[in-house]
């Protein structure tokens, strides 16, 4: 959450469960949370190197072995895609 969201008293509605590959979304109502499962999930505390090592490095190794490889990043503007792909 951004500092402005924290100051305004908002609560997190999205929880990451990396060991299960789950994203849990809850709107705070009586409605049960929605759970989505993925091959890999990273929380907001993950370091760039961990994402690279898990998601990109195996593809890079395969390219050096002669295979084609593609890394495609998508998501909301300002969430760190370019930084994750290119660094500082």
C-alpha positions in Angstrom: 0.0 0.0 0.0 1.1 3.5 -0.7 1.8 5.9 2.2 -1.3 7.9 1.3 -3.4 4.8 1.5 -2.0 3.9 4.9 -2.5 7.5 6.2 -6.1 7.4 5.0 -6.7 4.2 7.0 -7.4 1.9 4.1 -6.8 -1.8 4.7 -5.2 -4.4 2.4 -7.7 -6.3 0.3 -5.1 -8.4 -1.6 -3.0 -11.0 0.2 -0.3 -13.0 -1.4 0.4 -16.6 -0.3 3.7 -17.4 -2.1 4.1 -20.9 -0.7 0.7 -21.9 -2.1 0.9 -19.7 -5.3 -2.3 -18.0 -4.2 -3.7 -14.4 -4.4 -6.5 -13.9 -2.0 -8.9 -10.9 -2.5 -11.3 -9.9 0.3 -13.4 -6.8 0.3 -14.1 -6.9 4.0 -17.7 -7.9 3.7 -19.4 -11.1 4.7 -18.7 -12.4 1.2 -16.0 -15.2 1.2 -12.7 -14.1 -0.2 -11.8 -14.9 -3.8 -8.8 -17.2 -4.2 -6.7 -17.3 -7.4 -3.9 -19.8 -7.9 -0.8 -19.3 -10.1 2.5 -21.1 -10.8 4.3 -18.4 -8.8 3.3 -15.5 -6.6 5.5 -12.8 -5.1 4.6 -10.5 -2.2 5.4 -6.9 -1.9 8.6 -7.6 0.1 10.3 -9.7 -2.6 13.6 -8.5 -4.0 14.1 -8.1 -7.8 16.8 -10.8 -7.8 14.4 -13.4 -6.4 11.9 -12.7 -9.2 14.6 -12.8 -11.8 16.1 -16.0 -10.5 12.7 -17.7 -10.3 11.0 -16.4 -13.5 13.7 -15.4 -15.9 17.0 -17.2 -15.2 15.7 -20.6 -16.4 14.7 -19.0 -19.7 18.0 -17.3 -20.1 19.8 -20.6 -19.5 17.7 -22.2 -22.2 18.5 -19.5 -24.7 22.2 -20.2 -24.2 21.4 -23.8 -24.9 19.9 -22.8 -28.3 16.2 -22.7 -27.4 13.9 -19.7 -28.1 12.8 -17.8 -25.0 10.3 -15.0 -24.3 9.7 -13.0 -21.2 6.5 -11.1 -21.3 5.5 -8.7 -18.4 2.1 -7.1 -18.1 0.3 -5.3 -15.4 -0.8 -2.0 -14.0 1.3 1.1 -14.8 3.8 1.9 -12.1 4.0 -1.5 -10.5 7.7 -2.2 -11.3 7.6 -4.2 -14.6 10.3 -2.1 -16.3 12.5 -2.0 -13.1 12.2 -5.8 -12.8 13.2 -6.3 -16.4 15.9 -3.7 -16.7 17.0 -2.7 -13.2 18.2 0.8 -12.3 
